[in-house]
Amino acid sequence: MLHPQPGITNRPPGHLLLASLSFINREANSAHQTLERLRALQERELRSDLDEPSLETGELGFEDGYDRAHLTVTVGFGKSTYELLGVPSEEHPQDLVAIPWSHLGDQPQRPDNGDLVLQVCSDSVYINEHVLRRVEEELGDQLQVTWVVQGHQRYNSRQGRTSREEGRALIGFHDGTSNLNPRRSEEDRRLVFVNPDAVSYPPNPPAEPTGTSPYGQPTGPRFPADLRTPPTREPACTREGAYLAARVSVVDVSRWDHTALSEQERTVGRFKVSGASRDLGDDPTQLQAEPAYAANQNDLRVDLNSHLRKVGPRGSGDGERRIFRRGYPLVDATLDGLQRGLVFICFGRTLSTQFEFMTRAWTINPDFPTPGVGVDLLRSFESTVLCGGYFFVPPVETRTKPWTWVLPGLVTDPGT
């Protein structure tokens, strides 16, 4: 029986380190050996197992059994890893490609997808740092950092911490509203994890409007003609795995902070203080309520190009495209000042029908939900995109051993 990696659905710790890595020696045998060593390293980190002083980096001390501060290490693999390992194409996650930046409308500073990703989360930046430092120190001859970013949450769901309902993004609006909850909802869980027995996804819509618009406008949306075709099958080894999309962007907070409150609320589509949709009352009890336009698409109190309506149009069938967001605010000190933005991370059962479709067909599509409406207003406040990638987070064979990820050609648990 296979299980999801725990770092997908656990209660999110306070700090994130997201690192993309690439193989230095790109031969299959070397890649296999490197991943086996990475698996062993991950096990030691998750067991608070330190090396002898002559080998240990030392910033956590030298005694085993230290407090890991709710550490999770989630491992995902890019398309290139499956190719390097010589995995037959029919055993690849069928929706996995390198991130198509040009189709997503981005020109990142570091466009390389990388071969694998480590999502390291804990309540201590020291714990996170130690994981990557150990990779660099022990596997530096085999893996090199492609890019790395840090994120920091104001809230998590642990007792005594700021609750999700109180947590806000750096732009001052409530964050995480209307998110999936795969821990408690089987219907939401179905949208997050791959099930090879139920590979049935929403088809791509026709490029030109046909019939009555599902979004209440006189003319229906136009869609890109080259949207990626969803997969029709998935191999058994992907069961309980999930696709991961990462996109790290910097927000021009100075311009945002000098934007009038009314314009900020129009851009987001929500009231800033209460978090309620602008077509509802400005009431904090309405934070989790469905927008009025969900029942009446002709209700235009939430602008058609607002962030809320662009990423959650709530038309017929759109619910099948929802994603599970696990992002962290980006706060990074540079010599020129603080760099602020978002380390956007999401999980889903596909890339093509969820994150990629939402981006291409909705967010950056100027002809959605009706021709000429423009792109997501919130995008105009991004100053740059730093990096990102597409990965597949494989399942683990043993729920209590997060290092037993299932990858064709590798021994799942060498210790058994």
C-alpha positions in Angstrom: 0.0 0.0 0.0 1.3 3.4 -1.0 1.0 6.7 1.0 1.5 10.4 0.2 4.6 12.1 1.4 3.7 13.6 4.8 5.1 17.1 3.9 2.1 17.6 1.5 -0.7 17.5 4.0 1.0 18.0 7.4 0.3 21.1 9.4 2.6 23.7 7.8 5.6 24.7 10.0 6.8 28.3 10.2 9.8 28.2 7.8 10.4 26.9 4.3 13.5 26.2 2.4 12.8 25.2 -1.2 15.8 24.0 -3.2 16.1 22.7 -6.8 19.1 20.5 -7.4 20.7 19.1 -10.5 22.9 16.1 -11.1 26.5 16.8 -11.9 27.3 13.4 -13.3 24.5 12.7 -15.7 25.0 9.0 -16.2 22.3 6.6 -15.0 24.4 4.6 -12.6 25.7 7.7 -11.0 22.2 9.2 -10.6 21.0 5.9 -9.0 23.8 6.0 -6.5 23.2 9.6 -5.7 19.5 9.1 -5.0 20.2 6.2 -2.7 22.7 8.4 -0.8 20.0 11.1 -0.7 17.5 8.7 0.7 19.9 7.7 3.5 20.7 11.3 4.2 17.0 12.2 4.4 16.4 9.3 6.9 19.2 10.6 9.1 17.8 14.1 9.1 14.3 12.8 10.0 15.8 10.7 12.8 17.9 13.5 14.4 21.0 11.4 13.6 24.2 13.5 13.6 27.6 12.4 12.5 30.9 12.2 14.4 32.4 15.7 15.2 35.1 15.2 12.5 32.3 14.8 9.8 29.5 16.9 11.2 28.9 20.5 10.2 28.2 21.4 13.8 25.6 24.1 13.8 23.1 21.8 15.5 25.7 20.5 18.0 26.9 16.9 18.1 24.3 15.0 20.1 21.6 12.8 18.4 18.0 13.1 19.3 17.7 16.9 18.9 14.4 18.6 18.5 13.6 18.7 14.8 11.0 21.5 15.2 8.4 19.5 13.2 10.7 19.0 10.3 9.4 17.5 7.0 11.6 16.9 3.9 9.5 16.4 0.8 11.3 15.1 -2.3 10.0 15.6 -5.9 11.6 14.7 -9.2 11.6 16.5 -12.5 11.0 14.9 -15.9 14.8 14.9 -16.5 15.4 12.6 -13.5 13.1 9.9 -14.9 15.0 10.2 -18.2 18.4 10.1 -16.6 17.5 6.9 -14.7 16.4 5.2 -17.9 12.8 4.7 -16.7 10.6 3.6 -19.6 8.3 6.4 -20.7 5.2 4.4 -19.8 6.4 4.4 -16.2 6.9 8.2 -16.1 4.3 10.4 -14.4 2.4 11.0 -17.6 1.7 14.7 -17.1 5.3 15.7 -16.1 7.2 18.1 -18.3 9.8 20.8 -17.7 8.1 24.0 -16.6 7.0 25.8 -19.9 7.9 29.3 -18.9 7.1 31.0 -22.2 3.6 29.5 -22.2 3.1 30.7 -18.6 4.0 34.3 -19.6 7.1 34.5 -17.4 10.8 35.3 -18.0 12.4 34.1 -14.7 15.8 35.2 -13.6 16.7 31.5 -13.1 14.7 29.5 -15.7 16.3 26.1 -15.1 13.7 23.6 -13.8 16.4 21.4 -12.1 16.3 17.6 -11.7 14.8 17.3 -8.2 13.4 19.5 -5.5 13.6 19.4 -1.7 10.7 21.1 0.2 12.2 21.5 3.7 9.8 22.8 6.3 10.2 23.2 10.1 9.8 25.8 12.8 13.5 26.5 12.8 15.7 28.1 10.1 18.6 26.2 11.7 17.0 22.9 11.1 16.2 23.8 7.5 19.7 25.0 6.9 21.2 21.9 8.2 19.3 19.7 5.7 20.6 21.6 2.7 24.1 22.0 4.2 24.3 18.3 4.7 23.3 17.7 1.1 25.9 20.2 -0.1 28.6 18.7 2.2 27.9 15.0 1.6 26.6 15.0 -2.0 28.3 18.1 -3.3 30.3 16.0 -5.8 27.0 14.7 -7.3 24.4 17.4 -6.8 24.6 21.1 -7.3 22.0 23.7 -6.3 20.1 25.1 -9.2 18.2 27.6 -7.2 17.1 28.0 -3.5 14.6 30.3 -1.8 13.3 30.7 1.7 9.8 31.5 2.9 8.3 32.3 6.3 4.7 31.9 7.5 3.1 34.1 10.0 0.7 31.4 11.0 0.4 27.6 11.3 -2.2 25.4 12.9 -0.3 24.5 16.0 -1.6 25.4 19.4 -0.5 28.9 20.6 0.4 30.1 17.1 -1.4 32.6 14.9 -4.3 30.8 13.2 -4.8 30.6 9.5 -7.9 32.9 9.8 -5.5 35.5 11.2 -2.7 35.0 8.8 -2.3 37.4 5.9 -0.1 37.7 2.8 2.5 40.4 2.5 0.0 42.5 0.6 -2.2 42.6 3.7 -5.1 40.4 2.5 -6.2 37.1 4.0 -4.3 34.2 2.6 -5.3 30.6 2.1 -9.1 31.2 1.8 -11.1 28.7 -0.3 -8.2 26.2 -0.3 -8.6 22.5 -0.6 -8.4 20.4 2.6 -7.3 16.9 1.6 -6.8 15.9 5.2 -10.5 16.1 6.0 -12.3 16.0 2.6 -12.2 12.9 0.4 -13.5 15.0 -2.5 -10.6 17.5 -2.1 -8.2 14.6 -1.7 -9.3 13.3 -5.0 -8.1 16.5 -6.7 -4.6 16.3 -5.0 -3.4 12.7 -5.4 -3.0 10.6 -8.5 -5.3 7.6 -8.7 -4.3 5.4 -11.7 -7.8 3.7 -11.5 -9.6 7.0 -12.1 -7.7 9.0 -14.7 -10.6 11.1 -15.9 -9.9 14.8 -16.2 -11.7 17.9 -17.6 -11.1 18.1 -21.3 -9.7 21.3 -22.9 -12.4 23.7 -24.0 -12.7 24.8 -27.7 -10.5 27.8 -28.5 -13.4 30.0 -29.7 -16.7 30.7 -27.9 -19.5 28.3 -28.6 -23.1 28.6 -27.4 -24.1 30.4 -24.2 -21.2 31.6 -22.0 -21.0 29.8 -18.6 -19.8 33.0 -17.1 -22.9 35.2 -17.7 -21.3 37.4 -20.4 -22.7 38.1 -23.9 -19.5 36.5 -25.4 -17.8 33.5 -23.9 -14.1 33.2 -23.3 -11.4 32.5 -25.9 -8.8 30.0 -24.9 -5.3 29.2 -26.2 -5.4 26.7 -29.0 -2.4 24.8 -27.8 -3.4 23.9 -24.2 -1.7 20.7 -23.2 -3.8 17.5 -23.6 -4.5 15.8 -20.2 -3.1 12.3 -19.7 -5.3 9.3 -20.3 -3.4 6.9 -18.0 -1.0 6.9 -15.1 1.4 4.1 -14.1 0.7 2.2 -10.8 3.8 3.7 -9.2 2.2 7.1 -9.2 -0.7 6.1 -6.9 -0.9 8.5 -3.9 1.7 10.8 -5.5 1.1 14.4 -6.5 2.4 16.9 -9.1 4.1 20.0 -7.6 4.3 23.4 -9.3 6.5 26.1 -7.9 6.7 29.7 -8.9 8.7 32.3 -7.0 7.8 35.9 -7.6 8.8 39.3 -6.2 6.0 41.9 -5.5 6.6 45.6 -5.9 5.3 46.3 -2.3 6.2 50.0 -2.5 3.8 50.5 -5.4 1.2 48.3 -3.7 1.5 50.2 -0.4 0.9 53.5 -2.2 -2.2 52.1 -4.0 -5.5 53.3 -2.6 -7.4 50.8 -0.4 -10.4 50.7 -2.8 -8.1 49.9 -5.7 -6.3 47.2 -3.7 -9.7 45.6 -2.9 -10.8 45.8 -6.5 -7.5 44.1 -7.6 -7.9 41.2 -5.2 -11.7 41.0 -5.3 -12.0 40.9 -1.5 -12.4 43.4 1.3 -9.0 43.9 3.0 -10.0 43.8 6.6 -12.8 41.2 6.7 -11.5 39.1 3.8 -15.0 38.7 2.5 -15.8 38.7 -1.3 -16.7 42.2 -2.5 -20.1 41.0 -3.6 -20.9 40.1 0.1 -21.1 42.2 3.2 -17.8 43.5 4.6 -18.1 41.1 7.5 -15.4 38.8 8.9 -18.0 36.1 9.3 -18.2 36.0 5.5 -14.5 35.2 5.1 -15.1 31.5 4.1 -18.4 32.2 2.3 -18.8 31.5 -1.4 -18.8 34.7 -3.5 -22.3 35.8 -4.7 -21.1 35.5 -8.3 -20.8 31.7 -7.8 -24.6 31.5 -8.0 -25.0 34.5 -10.3 -22.3 35.1 -12.9 -23.9 38.3 -13.9 -23.1 39.8 -10.5 -20.2 42.1 -11.4 -19.4 43.6 -7.9 -16.3 41.4 -8.1 -14.5 42.6 -11.2 -14.0 40.1 -14.0 -10.2 40.6 -14.0 -9.8 40.7 -10.2 -7.5 38.0 -8.7 -10.4 36.3 -7.0 -12.5 35.9 -10.1 -9.5 35.0 -12.4 -8.2 32.2 -10.3 -11.7 31.1 -9.0 -14.3 31.8 -11.7 -16.6 29.1 -10.3 -18.2 28.3 -13.6 -19.7 24.9 -14.3 -17.0 22.2 -14.0 -14.4 24.7 -12.7 -14.2 23.0 -9.4 -12.4 20.0 -11.0 -9.5 22.4 -11.6 -8.8 23.5 -8.1 -5.3 23.1 -6.6 -4.0 22.6 -3.1 -1.9 25.6 -2.3 1.1 25.3 0.2 2.9 28.6 -0.5 5.0 30.7 1.8 5.6 34.5 1.8 9.1 35.3 0.4 11.1 37.6 2.7 14.7 37.8 1.6 17.3 40.5 2.7 19.5 41.9 -0.1 22.1 44.7 -0.1 19.4 46.8 -1.7 16.7 46.1 0.9 14.1 43.4 1.6 12.9 41.4 -1.4 9.2 40.5 -0.7 6.9 38.3 -2.6 5.6 34.7 -2.7 7.0 31.2 -2.9 4.0 29.8 -4.6 3.8 26.0 -4.2 0.8 23.9 -5.2 -0.1 20.2 -5.5 -2.5 18.4 -7.7 -3.4 15.2 -9.5 -2.2 16.8 -12.8 -0.4 19.9 -14.0 -2.1 20.3 -17.3 -5.7 20.5 -16.0 -5.0 22.4 -12.8 -2.1 24.8 -12.3 -1.1 25.1 -15.9 -4.7 25.4 -17.1 -5.5 28.0 -14.4 -2.5 30.1 -15.4 -2.8 29.9 -19.2 -6.6 29.7 -19.7 -7.6 32.0 -16.8 -5.0 34.1 -15.1 -2.9 35.5 -18.0 -5.6 35.0 -20.6 -6.9 38.5 -21.6 -10.0 36.9 -23.2 -11.2 35.2 -20.0 -14.0 35.1 -18.9 -14.9 37.4 -21.9 -12.8 38.8 -24.7 -10.8 41.9 -23.8 -11.2 41.8 -20.1 -7.4 41.6 -19.5 -5.1 39.6 -17.3 -5.3 39.1 -13.5 -4.9 42.6 -12.0 -2.6 41.3 -9.3 0.0 40.2 -11.8 0.7 43.9 -12.6 2.2 44.3 -9.1 4.9 41.6 -9.7 8.3 43.1 -10.4 10.0 39.8 -11.4 9.8 36.0 -11.3 12.8 34.4 -9.8 12.5 30.7 -10.4 10.3 27.6 -10.3 9.7 24.2 -11.7 7.4 21.2 -12.3 8.0 18.1 -10.3 6.3 14.8 -9.3 6.3 14.0 -5.6 6.1 10.2 -5.6 4.3 8.2 -2.9 6.2 6.5 0.0 5.9 2.8 0.7 5.9 3.1 4.5 3.9 6.0 6.0 6.3 6.4 8.9 9.3 6.4 6.7 9.1 9.4 4.4 12.4 8.4 2.7 10.9 5.3 1.2 9.7 7.2 -1.9 8.8 5.0 -4.8 10.9 5.6 -7.9 11.2 2.9 -10.6 14.6 1.2 -10.6 15.4 2.2 -7.0 15.2 0.0 -3.9 12.5 1.5 -1.8 13.8 0.8 1.6 17.3 -0.6 1.7 17.0 -1.3 5.4 14.3 -3.9 5.0 
